[in-house]
């Protein structure tokens, strides 16, 4: 029987992309799954897909903005009542915006930190007493590969994803005392609607850097969702997909100087190509 059979799950940021793929997969394994995001239409579409997945659990949705603490708290009470508790909380809300720091508006940093970092904190805070009280459960904080290895053009995004890891490490130590596990997951470049929106305004040099990168590849939302589900099940603290991601993570931890040098070389090459070639749109 699946680890998720009968589990009560909330996926924040579950209306599309990785969150939607994960919701459908867990629903098909007879988990009871609620998805949360701002857009009700996309949530309704995800709920319909979960119903079609054929599982035996309860499925539903709740709409709120993760930056609105009052709305998050009200929604958490609604979810706990609808599901009769909660076993797995997945914080997957967030967005990316690629831009050069010298060109960025200060408000871009404020918004990315508010959604990507404070959004996670707000959601976890609204459920933490429940998890401590029941003495078990899993919380997954979705960061990014750029949460440990920043990349040219992503100063605001990387900062927000680094912050999740600092928060997650401290949270893990605290909740472990209460029997609650915390997983931090690092998705790589993934084919999602969010990536498509990000690509609309991506600087040419960043395009070249990602398109020609020697160290990583692009995954589908379904592949990443499967990996994330396995990492949560196994209680993996730092989860990621693929040998490429694991190589980058290990290299950065053991030989940070070499990792930095290799990345600098990739950036230099991408900037040079962007000056003479059209971006791969």
HUMO-V461085 format. One record per backbone hydrogen bond with DSSP energy under -1.0 kcal/mol. NH is the residue of the N-H (numbers start at 1). CO is the residue of the C=O. Records with the same first field share a line. If there is no record, write none. Layout:
NH=CO, CO
//
This chain:
5=2
6=30
7=4
9=32
10=88
11=34
12=90
13=36
14=36
20=16
21=17
22=18
23=19
24=20
25=21
26=22
27=23
28=24
30=27
31=26
32=7
33=58
34=9
35=60
36=11
43=39
44=40
45=41
46=42
47=43
48=44
49=45
50=46
51=47
52=48
54=51
60=33
62=35
64=37
68=65
72=68
73=69
74=70
75=71
76=72
77=73
78=74
79=75
80=76
81=77
82=78
83=79
84=80
85=80
87=8
88=8
89=138
90=10
91=140
92=12
99=153
103=100
104=100
108=105
110=106
111=107
112=108
113=109
114=110
115=111
116=112
117=113
118=113
121=117
122=118
123=119
124=120
125=121
126=122
127=124
128=124
131=127
132=128
133=129
134=130
135=131
138=87
139=181
140=89
141=183
142=91
143=185
145=187
147=144
148=145
149=145
154=151
158=154
159=155
160=156
161=157
162=158
163=159
164=160
165=161
166=162
167=163
168=164
169=165
170=166
171=167
172=168
173=169
174=170
175=171
176=172
178=175
179=176
180=175
181=137
183=139
184=237
185=141
186=239
191=219
192=190
196=192
197=193
198=194
199=195
201=198
207=203
208=204
209=205
210=206
211=207
212=208
219=189
224=220
225=221
226=222
227=223
228=224
229=225
230=226
231=227
232=228
233=229
234=230
236=231
239=184
246=242
247=243
248=244
249=245
250=246
251=247
252=248
253=249
254=250
255=251
259=255
260=256
261=257
262=258
263=259
264=260
265=261
266=262
267=263
268=264
269=265
270=266
271=267
272=268
273=269
274=270
276=273
277=273
281=279
//
